[in-house]
C-alpha cells in the first residue's frame, strides 16, 4: 500500500482474513473517501474479530478519527494498520 500510495498520492487499503491469511477486500481513493459504503458492507458481513484492515497514510500521520471510530464500531475488525510513507506504522488490536 505504501508503494501504490507513493506512486499516485492516494490512500490504498485492503483487508486480511486472520484465519486464512487471504486478502479479501481492496480499495483506493483520496483520504476521507477511501473506505466507503462497499467497505462497510463488507466488514459488517464478516464474523466478529476476523479481519485486519491495512492502509497507507501519505501524510505520515497516525490513525485518523475515522480510523479509530471504524475500529471501535466495526466488530469484525480484529486489527487496523496505518502504514506511513516515512517508514512508521501504527497498529491497534482488539483483545477479544
Secondary structure as UniProt FT lines:
FT   HELIX           2..8
FT   STRAND          11..17
FT   TURN            18..20
FT   STRAND          23..29
FT   TURN            31..33
FT   HELIX           37..44
FT   TURN            48..49
FT   STRAND          51..57
FT   TURN            58..59
FT   HELIX           65..73
FT   TURN            75..76
FT   STRAND          77..84
FT   TURN            85..86
FT   STRAND          89..93
//
